Every structure is written in structure tokens, then in C-alpha cells.
Amino acid sequence: MVSRQDMGSWLDGAPREGSRYPGERWGRPERGAGSIARFPARLVALTIDWLLALVLAGLFLSRWNGSGLMNLAVFFVLSVLMVGLFGRTIGHWVTGLQVQTMDGRPAGFGKALVRTLLLCLVIPPLVSDEDQRGLHDRAVDTVLVRVR
């Protein structure tokens, strides 16, 4: 039987397994290009992408009165296309981030599709590991990194 000590307490946060910073166990640098993106940059990028989706939905899809579902659909399509083509959304580009596979390549369309679908469900990005990868990144084996 698994005990509380085996699982740890959620109040203690994720176990560090000896890593001093996110991405260390993969050989990623602590800061600068190639390092794991931190929460503030992620939040700014997401906000930019969501606002862009709101504007586009409002401009081109006004007959649906900018419903929340249409905004989410525009966000989904925009994110899949941008991450699939360039490995980054407009928000990622502004904040200097990129979605990469674990070996450093841009994610591609298949991973972008599944990752964005999980991102749109809201909960998977909120559940993160010691390397600040949400369930949406862990599911497709990607990581959000700084590229500058």
C-alpha cells in the first residue's frame, strides 16, 4: 500500500530529485537560451495569444458575437498553426520562447495539435512537474524553452 510519505505532501511541492533548477537533469542551462521558460514569461505569452485570438474572433467572426467558444476555437487554430509551423506562437515570439521536443527541435504539427488541445482544457497546464512541464507538454514530450 502506498503511504503519504511515499507520495509526499502536495504542500511541499514537486520533488526535486537533486536538481538545483528546472531542466538541469536534461543538461539545459539555468538561464538564457535553451533554459526552461519560467512562469512569468509563460503567462505573458499566453495573455498575448489569448488577446490576439479575441481580436481576430471579434474582427472576422463578429456574427457569432465573439462567443467564448469561438474565441477558444480561434486560439486553438492559431496556436496549432503557429507552433506547428514555427515552434512558437506570437506570444512566444514576443517573450522569446519556443516549444521544442526534448532533443531541441521545434514541436511540429502532430505534437502541436495534441499539446494545444490539452492546453485548451485548462487543467493540464496547471499540473506541472519539477521541470515546470505541464501535463500538456509531458503528454507529447515537449518543453517550452527560452531561445534568447
MDTraj code that builds the backbone (N, CA, C; nanometers):
import mdtraj as md
import numpy as np

residues = "MET VAL SER ARG GLN ASP MET GLY SER TRP LEU ASP GLY ALA PRO ARG GLU GLY SER ARG TYR PRO GLY GLU ARG TRP GLY ARG PRO GLU ARG GLY ALA GLY SER ILE ALA ARG PHE PRO ALA ARG LEU VAL ALA LEU THR ILE ASP TRP LEU LEU ALA LEU VAL LEU ALA GLY LEU PHE LEU SER ARG TRP ASN GLY SER GLY LEU MET ASN LEU ALA VAL PHE PHE VAL LEU SER VAL LEU MET VAL GLY LEU PHE GLY ARG THR ILE GLY HIS TRP VAL THR GLY LEU GLN VAL GLN THR MET ASP GLY ARG PRO ALA GLY PHE GLY LYS ALA LEU VAL ARG THR LEU LEU LEU CYS LEU VAL ILE PRO PRO LEU VAL SER ASP GLU ASP GLN ARG GLY LEU HIS ASP ARG ALA VAL ASP THR VAL LEU VAL ARG VAL ARG".split()
xyz = np.array([
    [0.0843, -0.1181, 0.0000],
    [0.0000, 0.0000, 0.0000],
    [0.0888, 0.1243, 0.0000],
    [0.0484, 0.2238, -0.0726],
    [0.1234, 0.3478, -0.0818],
    [0.0841, 0.4387, 0.0333],
    [0.1843, 0.4917, 0.1022],
    [0.1560, 0.5810, 0.2151],
    [0.1757, 0.7266, 0.1746],
    [0.1347, 0.8143, 0.2605],
    [0.1503, 0.9581, 0.2362],
    [0.2985, 0.9941, 0.2211],
    [0.3849, 0.9292, 0.2959],
    [0.5277, 0.9572, 0.2874],
    [0.5827, 0.9184, 0.1502],
    [0.5286, 0.8115, 0.0920],
    [0.5712, 0.7710, -0.0415],
    [0.5333, 0.8750, -0.1452],
    [0.4182, 0.9316, -0.1291],
    [0.3666, 1.0282, -0.2262],
    [0.4169, 1.1691, -0.1993],
    [0.4503, 1.1999, -0.0755],
    [0.4867, 1.3365, -0.0404],
    [0.3610, 1.4178, -0.0202],
    [0.3778, 1.5361, 0.0284],
    [0.2640, 1.6242, 0.0505],
    [0.2546, 1.7246, -0.0624],
    [0.1350, 1.7512, -0.1094],
    [0.1196, 1.8491, -0.2165],
    [0.1597, 1.9868, -0.1677],
    [0.1599, 2.0080, -0.0358],
    [0.2027, 2.1371, 0.0176],
    [0.3528, 2.1585, 0.0007],
    [0.4280, 2.0498, -0.0055],
    [0.5728, 2.0594, -0.0214],
    [0.6132, 2.0877, -0.1646],
    [0.5220, 2.0765, -0.2581],
    [0.5550, 2.0957, -0.3996],
    [0.6125, 1.9681, -0.4585],
    [0.6504, 1.9791, -0.5852],
    [0.7041, 1.8622, -0.6551],
    [0.8425, 1.8278, -0.6016],
    [0.8757, 1.6991, -0.5973],
    [1.0091, 1.6606, -0.5516],
    [1.1153, 1.7076, -0.6498],
    [1.2304, 1.7425, -0.5985],
    [1.3368, 1.7988, -0.6807],
    [1.4331, 1.6931, -0.7352],
    [1.4386, 1.5781, -0.6782],
    [1.5271, 1.4703, -0.7239],
    [1.6708, 1.5173, -0.7431],
    [1.7160, 1.6086, -0.6599],
    [1.8547, 1.6522, -0.6665],
    [1.8833, 1.7618, -0.7669],
    [1.7857, 1.8064, -0.8429],
    [1.8086, 1.9134, -0.9394],
    [1.8066, 2.0478, -0.8687],
    [1.8976, 2.1350, -0.9081],
    [1.9027, 2.2683, -0.8493],
    [1.8121, 2.3659, -0.9222],
    [1.7801, 2.3378, -1.0483],
    [1.6942, 2.4251, -1.1273],
    [1.6228, 2.3424, -1.2339],
    [1.5105, 2.3933, -1.2857],
    [1.4370, 2.3172, -1.3873],
    [1.5208, 2.2932, -1.5124],
    [1.5194, 2.1698, -1.5596],
    [1.5915, 2.1338, -1.6813],
    [1.7347, 2.0882, -1.6603],
    [1.7844, 2.0946, -1.5395],
    [1.9235, 2.0551, -1.5128],
    [1.9480, 1.9091, -1.5485],
    [1.8518, 1.8234, -1.5173],
    [1.8725, 1.6798, -1.5431],
    [1.8776, 1.6468, -1.6915],
    [1.8348, 1.7393, -1.7778],
    [1.8442, 1.7199, -1.9227],
    [1.9630, 1.7935, -1.9818],
    [2.0411, 1.8585, -1.8975],
    [2.1569, 1.9319, -1.9462],
    [2.1229, 2.0702, -1.9988],
    [2.0057, 2.1203, -1.9650],
    [1.9656, 2.2548, -2.0063],
    [2.0322, 2.3566, -1.9151],
    [2.0660, 2.4739, -1.9683],
    [2.1268, 2.5768, -1.8827],
    [2.0258, 2.6327, -1.7833],
    [2.0767, 2.6958, -1.6783],
    [1.9892, 2.7541, -1.5767],
    [1.9215, 2.8813, -1.6276],
    [1.9952, 2.9599, -1.7054],
    [1.9427, 3.0865, -1.7592],
    [1.9805, 3.1000, -1.9055],
    [1.9101, 3.1908, -1.9746],
    [1.9443, 3.2219, -2.1131],
    [1.8870, 3.1230, -2.2126],
    [1.9381, 3.1299, -2.3350],
    [1.8888, 3.0455, -2.4446],
    [1.9011, 2.8976, -2.4084],
    [1.7927, 2.8237, -2.4309],
    [1.7909, 2.6806, -2.4014],
    [1.7402, 2.6467, -2.2629],
    [1.7269, 2.7461, -2.1755],
    [1.6773, 2.7190, -2.0406],
    [1.5254, 2.7045, -2.0418],
    [1.4746, 2.6410, -1.9396],
    [1.3300, 2.6192, -1.9280],
    [1.2608, 2.7531, -1.9030],
    [1.1522, 2.7773, -1.9758],
    [1.0760, 2.9019, -1.9596],
    [1.0133, 2.9060, -1.8207],
    [1.0181, 3.0207, -1.7582],
    [0.9605, 3.0381, -1.6252],
    [0.8171, 3.0902, -1.6357],
    [0.7461, 3.0833, -1.5257],
    [0.6039, 3.1154, -1.5227],
    [0.5697, 3.2563, -1.5727],
    [0.6395, 3.3628, -1.5306],
    [0.6001, 3.4961, -1.5780],
    [0.6024, 3.5091, -1.7304],
    [0.7047, 3.4565, -1.7953],
    [0.7126, 3.4632, -1.9417],
    [0.6016, 3.3806, -2.0056],
    [0.5712, 3.2660, -1.9478],
    [0.4626, 3.1811, -1.9985],
    [0.3287, 3.2537, -1.9898],
    [0.3053, 3.3200, -1.8765],
    [0.1791, 3.3908, -1.8551],
    [0.1644, 3.5084, -1.9526],
    [0.2712, 3.5825, -1.9741],
    [0.2675, 3.6945, -2.0695],
    [0.2400, 3.6421, -2.2102],
    [0.3067, 3.5342, -2.2497],
    [0.2864, 3.4765, -2.3825],
    [0.1423, 3.4292, -2.4005],
    [0.0894, 3.3606, -2.3010],
    [-0.0486, 3.3121, -2.3077],
    [-0.1471, 3.4285, -2.3162],
    [-0.1226, 3.5333, -2.2400],
    [-0.2099, 3.6507, -2.2424],
    [-0.2087, 3.7170, -2.3800],
    [-0.0914, 3.7323, -2.4388],
    [-0.0805, 3.7906, -2.5726],
    [-0.1561, 3.7055, -2.6740],
    [-0.1370, 3.5746, -2.6684],
    [-0.2045, 3.4843, -2.7623],
    [-0.3565, 3.4883, -2.7449],
    [-0.4022, 3.4932, -2.6205],
    [-0.5462, 3.4966, -2.5964],
    [-0.6057, 3.6285, -2.6449],
    [-0.5375, 3.7397, -2.6179],
    [-0.5870, 3.8702, -2.6650],
    [-0.5901, 3.8757, -2.8172],
    [-0.4894, 3.8206, -2.8816],
    [-0.4875, 3.8155, -3.0278],
    [-0.6051, 3.7322, -3.0805],
    [-0.6329, 3.6213, -3.0154],
    [-0.7468, 3.5382, -3.0548],
    [-0.8785, 3.6135, -3.0361],
    [-0.8902, 3.6894, -2.9283],
    [-1.0107, 3.7693, -2.9053],
    [-1.0299, 3.8728, -3.0151],
    [-0.9210, 3.9403, -3.0512],
    [-0.9280, 4.0421, -3.1563],
    [-0.9661, 3.9781, -3.2896],
    [-0.9005, 3.8695, -3.3258],
    [-0.9306, 3.8031, -3.4531],
    [-1.0739, 3.7504, -3.4565],
    [-1.1180, 3.6909, -3.3475],
    [-1.2550, 3.6417, -3.3420],
    [-1.3532, 3.7574, -3.3547],
    [-1.3215, 3.8694, -3.2924],
    [-1.4084, 3.9855, -3.2997],
    [-1.4127, 4.0478, -3.4377],
    [-1.2985, 4.0506, -3.5061],
    [-1.2913, 4.1115, -3.6392],
    [-1.3558, 4.0250, -3.7468],
    [-1.3237, 3.8979, -3.7458],
    [-1.3639, 3.8116, -3.8551],
    [-1.4857, 3.7260, -3.8261],
    [-1.5188, 3.7110, -3.7019],
    [-1.6293, 3.6229, -3.6669],
    [-1.7342, 3.6969, -3.5855],
    [-1.7549, 3.8243, -3.6162],
    [-1.8436, 3.9079, -3.5358],
    [-1.9889, 3.8623, -3.5403],
    [-2.0277, 3.7902, -3.6425],
    [-2.1670, 3.7467, -3.6489],
    [-2.2000, 3.6469, -3.5375],
    [-2.0986, 3.5851, -3.4755],
    [-2.1214, 3.4968, -3.3614],
    [-2.1081, 3.5724, -3.2303],
    [-2.0977, 3.7046, -3.2391],
    [-2.0909, 3.7916, -3.1220],
    [-1.9755, 3.7578, -3.0285],
    [-1.8664, 3.7105, -3.0826],
    [-1.7466, 3.6848, -3.0018],
    [-1.7699, 3.5882, -2.8878],
    [-1.8476, 3.4850, -2.9114],
    [-1.8746, 3.3896, -2.8040],
    [-1.7444, 3.3281, -2.7541],
    [-1.7467, 3.2871, -2.6283],
    [-1.6284, 3.2284, -2.5673],
    [-1.5778, 3.1063, -2.6416],
    [-1.6694, 3.0278, -2.6948],
    [-1.6294, 2.9086, -2.7684],
    [-1.5595, 2.9440, -2.8987],
    [-1.6054, 3.0492, -2.9655],
    [-1.5385, 3.0921, -3.0888],
    [-1.4002, 3.1486, -3.0583],
    [-1.3869, 3.2203, -2.9481],
    [-1.2559, 3.2714, -2.9081],
    [-1.1599, 3.1556, -2.8831],
    [-1.2091, 3.0540, -2.8156],
    [-1.1264, 2.9359, -2.7886],
    [-1.0896, 2.8645, -2.9179],
    [-1.1844, 2.8562, -3.0114],
    [-1.1560, 2.7914, -3.1400],
    [-1.0496, 2.8685, -3.2183],
    [-1.0583, 2.9998, -3.2183],
    [-0.9567, 3.0813, -3.2871],
    [-0.8215, 3.0634, -3.2184],
    [-0.8201, 3.0644, -3.0867],
    [-0.6961, 3.0417, -3.0120],
    [-0.6363, 2.9060, -3.0476],
    [-0.7211, 2.8031, -3.0535],
    [-0.6759, 2.6685, -3.0856],
    [-0.6126, 2.6633, -3.2251],
    [-0.6836, 2.7136, -3.3245],
    [-0.6334, 2.7098, -3.4626],
    [-0.5051, 2.7901, -3.4758],
    [-0.5037, 2.9094, -3.4192],
    [-0.3849, 2.9948, -3.4254],
    [-0.2647, 2.9266, -3.3600],
    [-0.2870, 2.8676, -3.2435],
    [-0.1769, 2.8014, -3.1718],
    [-0.1246, 2.6798, -3.2464],
    [-0.2147, 2.5968, -3.2979],
    [-0.1716, 2.4766, -3.3712],
    [-0.0918, 2.5168, -3.4948],
    [-0.1424, 2.6129, -3.5703],
    [-0.0718, 2.6566, -3.6915],
    [0.0649, 2.7158, -3.6605],
    [0.0702, 2.8054, -3.5631],
    [0.1958, 2.8731, -3.5319],
    [0.2988, 2.7781, -3.4704],
    [0.2565, 2.6977, -3.3740],
    [0.3506, 2.6035, -3.3117],
    [0.3897, 2.4957, -3.4124],
    [0.2948, 2.4520, -3.4948],
    [0.3252, 2.3512, -3.5965],
    [0.4238, 2.4012, -3.7004],
    [0.4075, 2.5252, -3.7440],
    [0.4962, 2.5814, -3.8468],
    [0.6292, 2.6327, -3.7920],
    [0.6223, 2.7059, -3.6813],
    [0.7404, 2.7774, -3.6321],
    [0.7892, 2.7336, -3.4947],
    [0.7118, 2.6495, -3.4272],
    [0.7502, 2.6082, -3.2929],
    [0.7153, 2.7120, -3.1880],
    [0.6440, 2.8165, -3.2278],
    [0.6094, 2.9219, -3.1340],
    [0.4884, 2.9998, -3.1817],
    [0.4155, 3.0536, -3.0870],
    [0.3032, 3.1419, -3.1178],
    [0.3545, 3.2854, -3.1202],
    [0.2666, 3.3793, -3.1490],
    [0.3046, 3.5211, -3.1453],
    [0.3488, 3.5590, -3.0039],
    [0.2749, 3.5135, -2.9043],
    [0.3117, 3.5410, -2.7650],
    [0.4476, 3.4828, -2.7288],
    [0.4743, 3.3614, -2.7760],
    [0.6061, 3.3004, -2.7527],
    [0.7153, 3.3822, -2.8201],
    [0.6877, 3.4280, -2.9414],
    [0.7875, 3.5062, -3.0152],
    [0.8194, 3.6354, -2.9398],
    [0.7181, 3.7036, -2.8910],
    [0.7382, 3.8295, -2.8179],
    [0.8198, 3.8068, -2.6907],
    [0.7947, 3.6974, -2.6225],
    [0.8636, 3.6701, -2.4962],
    [0.9910, 3.5873, -2.5134],
    [1.0242, 3.5506, -2.6361],
    [1.1481, 3.4771, -2.6614],
    [1.1425, 3.3308, -2.6241],
    [1.0273, 3.2673, -2.6444],
    [1.0093, 3.1267, -2.6087],
    [0.9839, 3.0417, -2.7321],
    [1.0052, 2.9108, -2.7185],
    [0.9745, 2.8175, -2.8262],
    [0.9377, 2.6822, -2.7666],
    [0.8403, 2.6166, -2.8288],
    [0.8035, 2.4800, -2.7911],
    [0.8970, 2.3876, -2.8679],
    [0.9712, 2.3061, -2.7942],
    [1.0676, 2.2154, -2.8562],
    [1.0445, 2.0731, -2.8079],
    [1.0897, 1.9791, -2.8906],
    [1.0947, 1.8408, -2.8449],
    [1.2098, 1.8316, -2.7460],
    [1.2215, 1.7215, -2.6791],
    [1.3254, 1.7081, -2.5775],
    [1.4658, 1.7118, -2.6374],
    [1.4786, 1.6847, -2.7677],
    [1.6104, 1.6910, -2.8305],
    [1.6368, 1.8265, -2.8977],
    [1.5516, 1.9256, -2.8725],
    [1.5794, 2.0613, -2.9174],
    [1.5208, 2.1032, -3.0512],
    [1.4400, 2.0180, -3.1142],
    [1.3775, 2.0542, -3.2416],
    [1.2415, 2.1183, -3.2169],
    [1.1932, 2.2031, -3.3102],
    [1.0572, 2.2555, -3.2965],
    [0.9566, 2.1407, -3.2928],
    [0.8433, 2.1633, -3.2297],
    [0.7480, 2.0570, -3.1995],
    [0.6868, 1.9895, -3.3214],
    [0.6471, 2.0616, -3.4244],
    [0.5791, 2.0022, -3.5393],
    [0.4285, 1.9967, -3.5183],
    [0.3541, 1.9666, -3.6257],
    [0.2081, 1.9739, -3.6226],
    [0.1414, 1.8714, -3.5328],
    [0.1869, 1.7470, -3.5354],
    [0.1227, 1.6435, -3.4539],
    [0.1293, 1.6763, -3.3058],
    [0.2464, 1.7091, -3.2598],
    [0.2641, 1.7444, -3.1193],
    [0.1916, 1.8747, -3.0868],
    [0.1941, 1.9696, -3.1800],
    [0.1257, 2.0978, -3.1582],
    [-0.0247, 2.0774, -3.1431],
    [-0.0810, 1.9884, -3.2220],
    [-0.2250, 1.9625, -3.2167],
    [-0.2663, 1.9060, -3.0812],
    [-0.1984, 1.8015, -3.0375],
    [-0.2328, 1.7382, -2.9093],
    [-0.2019, 1.8321, -2.7931],
    [-0.0869, 1.8987, -2.7983],
    [-0.0469, 1.9914, -2.6918],
    [-0.1485, 2.1041, -2.6764],
    [-0.1920, 2.1615, -2.7877],
    [-0.2868, 2.2726, -2.7823],
    [-0.4240, 2.2265, -2.7366],
    [-0.4655, 2.1082, -2.7794],
    [-0.5929, 2.0544, -2.7329],
    [-0.5931, 2.0417, -2.5812],
    [-0.4864, 1.9880, -2.5258],
    [-0.4749, 1.9743, -2.3803],
    [-0.4633, 2.1105, -2.3130],
    [-0.3937, 2.2039, -2.3753],
    [-0.3814, 2.3400, -2.3228],
    [-0.5185, 2.4048, -2.3112],
    [-0.6040, 2.3834, -2.4106],
    [-0.7384, 2.4419, -2.4110],
    [-0.8287, 2.3818, -2.3037],
    [-0.7935, 2.2668, -2.2508],
    [-0.8709, 2.2074, -2.1420],
    [-0.8417, 2.2735, -2.0076],
    [-0.7440, 2.3609, -2.0015],
    [-0.7047, 2.4444, -1.8878],
    [-0.6330, 2.3695, -1.7761],
    [-0.6826, 2.2585, -1.7310],
    [-0.6228, 2.1897, -1.6163],
    [-0.4841, 2.1318, -1.6460],
    [-0.4605, 2.0642, -1.7590],
    [-0.3278, 2.0050, -1.7812],
    [-0.2093, 2.1018, -1.7663],
    [-0.2179, 2.2268, -1.8123],
    [-0.1030, 2.3153, -1.7917],
    [-0.0803, 2.3529, -1.6452],
    [-0.1827, 2.3411, -1.5639],
    [-0.1705, 2.3777, -1.4226],
    [-0.1028, 2.2693, -1.3395],
    [-0.0992, 2.1486, -1.3902],
    [-0.0351, 2.0365, -1.3200],
    [0.1042, 2.0201, -1.3792],
    [0.2048, 2.0664, -1.3058],
    [0.3401, 2.0638, -1.3615],
    [0.4343, 1.9794, -1.2762],
    [0.5439, 1.9392, -1.3394],
    [0.6441, 1.8587, -1.2699],
    [0.7577, 1.9483, -1.2199],
    [0.8641, 1.8850, -1.1702],
    [0.9769, 1.9608, -1.1145],
    [1.0516, 2.0423, -1.2195],
    [1.0302, 2.0122, -1.3467],
    [1.0949, 2.0867, -1.4542],
    [0.9997, 2.1864, -1.5197],
    [0.8914, 2.2173, -1.4514],
    [0.7919, 2.3146, -1.4956],
    [0.7272, 2.2774, -1.6291],
    [0.7146, 2.1486, -1.6536],
    [0.6423, 2.0998, -1.7714],
    [0.5038, 2.0580, -1.7278],
    [0.4017, 2.1170, -1.7898],
    [0.2643, 2.0795, -1.7599],
    [0.2311, 1.9455, -1.8227],
    [0.1161, 1.8928, -1.7869],
    [0.0722, 1.7651, -1.8438],
    [0.0609, 1.7719, -1.9955],
    [0.0266, 1.8895, -2.0488],
    [0.0153, 1.9042, -2.1940],
    [0.1509, 1.8869, -2.2622],
    [0.2592, 1.9316, -2.1976],
    [0.3941, 1.9121, -2.2525],
    [0.4431, 1.7697, -2.2295],
    [0.4154, 1.7157, -2.1132],
    [0.4605, 1.5797, -2.0832],
    [0.3921, 1.4767, -2.1722],
    [0.2665, 1.5020, -2.2081],
    [0.1919, 1.4075, -2.2914],
    [0.2535, 1.3913, -2.4300],
    [0.3128, 1.4974, -2.4836],
    [0.3701, 1.4914, -2.6188],
    [0.5223, 1.5036, -2.6174],
    [0.5809, 1.4989, -2.4973],
    [0.7260, 1.5025, -2.4800],
    [0.7880, 1.6293, -2.5383],
    [0.7322, 1.7442, -2.4987],
    [0.7869, 1.8729, -2.5402],
    [0.8216, 1.9544, -2.4169],
    [0.8891, 2.0656, -2.4396],
    [0.9270, 2.1565, -2.3329],
    [0.9254, 2.2985, -2.3903],
    [0.8851, 2.3953, -2.3096],
    [0.8855, 2.5355, -2.3505],
    [1.0151, 2.5979, -2.3001],
    [1.0981, 2.6449, -2.3925],
    [1.2300, 2.6974, -2.3567],
    [1.2488, 2.8394, -2.4057],
    [1.3448, 2.9062, -2.3447],
    [1.3863, 3.0392, -2.3902],
    [1.4789, 3.0187, -2.5102],
    [1.4639, 3.1031, -2.6110],
    [1.5515, 3.0936, -2.7273],
    [1.6383, 3.2186, -2.7429],
    [1.6231, 3.3105, -2.6534],
    [1.7115, 3.4290, -2.6498],
    [1.7297, 3.4771, -2.5103],
])
top = md.Topology()
chain = top.add_chain()
for i, resn in enumerate(residues, 1):
    res = top.add_residue(resn, chain, resSeq=i)
    for name in ("N", "CA", "C"):
        top.add_atom(name, md.element.get_by_symbol(name[0]), res)
traj = md.Trajectory(xyz[None], top)
